[in-house]
Amino acid sequence: MDYIKWIVLGIAVLMYVFVILFQSKKVWFTSIAAVLVVLLGIFLPDVIFTLPEGSSGFHSHIYALSHSVLEIINWNVILIYLGSMTIAALFLYSNVPSRIADGIINKSSNPGIAIVLILAMTGIISIFVENVATVLVMAPIALALSKKLKMNPTYFMIGLAVMSNLEGTATLVGDPPSMIFASYAGYNFNDFFIHEGRLSIFFIIQAGLLAGCIYFYFFFAKYRKEKIQVEKTDVISWVPFTILLVMIFGLAAVSFIPGDFPYTSGLFVFVLGLIALVWFYKSQKKSGKEVWELVKGLDWETIFFLLGIFVVVGAIQEAGLLEDFALFLSKICGGSKILGFIIILLVSVVISGFVDNVPYIIAMLPVAGSLAHVMGMNKELYMFALLIGSCLGGNLTPFGASANVVSMGILKKEGYPLKFSGWLKVAVPFTILTTGAAAVVLLLLWG
């Protein structure tokens, strides 16, 4: 039924428009859209959601529909995000990142080098910790160093945001788009490093990191003068850092466990998060209220946003719209592998500069995979291009990623309100250089 495709497409388009226009209410719009497509499934059985045989009768039909909807939601991604957010919050509480940064400053030959190393460290932390959390832990360090240098912290803070967005793409636990990609492509933690005997997305992103560090080295050249010293931050505890390491190496080990159980990595990270909370409550002698405040402060908005998006995009896929779009793109590309690569990369960068990359990558991963299949080529080339473009493209504008918005908020609070043009001055060259470097390495490895 072609008219169903148009109805589902209309719901999805309206959802995206309202999410773009009213970012603060985006969970409401994704939830409403999810409810609408579920209602379509109730009144039009077997049109959007495929129901199992024997689901006759209203109650049986509702039960079967609920099962289909729950299967569409990627619970492994949800569990990994919940667990890693909890561990990240306690990692920030421990003061370990600040202590490491203090050591970098004291051992650097001059402030310019220290700034670049702190930005590189921001990227490295963001490999394993959510981007917003990374910016929050590194911001006090950047502000303190800026004060010592009598330097406007604006460009330093922009650097924190764009570097965290860059490296959040590198591993399975770095950012939601990577988790979503891993789920769709069937990647485990180790596949982000080596896949099918080739260097994978982690090493491709490091080309972007290198380009970004070189860019900031010349950007902050005027501060490569006298050496400075800072007092070392006292570490509250090394336990959260240990748990973080257990998560990283544990995910690598879980990758080798045979079997088809889809939630192994998610449950592992989630349980680690619970263990970290118990440590916070017992060992740090925190009250139940303090533990609740920490849990309440996690990024629940993204969790509920993801739930709604999974349902809507699942309906789009079930209706056959993604296959139609893949065929449309293949006609535009005219069978040219390079043209398809460029289109996916550039479109992803531009769209993600203005639109949240989570719904975009959920919708486009099957399109990129189908397009590669239609053109008879390795799907990794297009899916990696999509991942790189959608994650690095978020650096393009001050509202392209949550970390960017947080950085602007911190600057405003510190008395340095940021104009749109001020962001573009740093971010546009950074985005072009880092995306270009990663794209070249991607083509060399997977082209």
C-alpha angles and dihedrals in degrees: 000000000000094000089064089059089055092049093050091044090050092052091048094047093049090048092053093046093052092044089054094045097042108031093167091060098041094119090058093053096046090047093050091048091050091051091050095053091046089053088052087053090052096050096035106040118197092010100095106003116041108230125204120254117271096035093129121145126049099269093044090048093051091049092050092046092051089052091051093049093048089051091054092057110085101229093177090063091046092051094046091050094049094048096043092047090055093048090046092052091053091044087059091047091054094063090223094127091052092049091052091049091051089055091051092053094048094048096045117103092226141358094260091059090044091054092051092046091049090051090049090049089051088057093047093051089048090059087075105016128062113266099242091049090050092053091048093053095045098042096079089052092050092046093048093049091046090053092051090050092043085235130150102250095210099100092039090055092047087052091055092053098046094044092050091050090049098053096037085079095060104081140028093256099041100091139344095261090059091049090049091048091050092052094049096043095041092241123160125203093273093049089070087067104034125011125175089348094304132107107264139207096301093064093041090057091049088065086060091047091053091049090048093051092049089049093052092042089064094035092060095035094125091065094059092104131088124020120244135197130214132191114258116250115240113245114230094200140338092214097094089050089052091049089050090054090047088053092051097046092036092057089051090052093045088058089070096051108111121226142078099258101131099202103055097110093040094052091045093055093041093052090048088054090053090049089052090052091050089051090050091051099042107028097036091042094231123167123244088251092056092049090049091051090054092049092045090052093060119107097270091154091068091048093055091039089056092049092056093043093051091055096046095045089045088057090048090053094045090051090057097243095127093055089050091052092048091054090048091052092047089056091051091049091050090212093304110141094196094047090051090049092051093046094051093045098046096041090050093050094049097043094045090052087069107018131058106264095218098074090036095055093042089055097041104043093077089045092053091046093048092046091053090048093049090051092047098239143119108292093213093073094061097034092050089047089053092049093047095045096046095047100039092039088065087073092064099084135024091251098041093100138018092244089059092053091048091051091051090049092052092049092050091050090051091052099260106109110192125225122214090245091053091058093047091052090067104023103049096058089041092052093047094048098044095042091046093050093048092046093053092050090046091054092048093050102037106015 
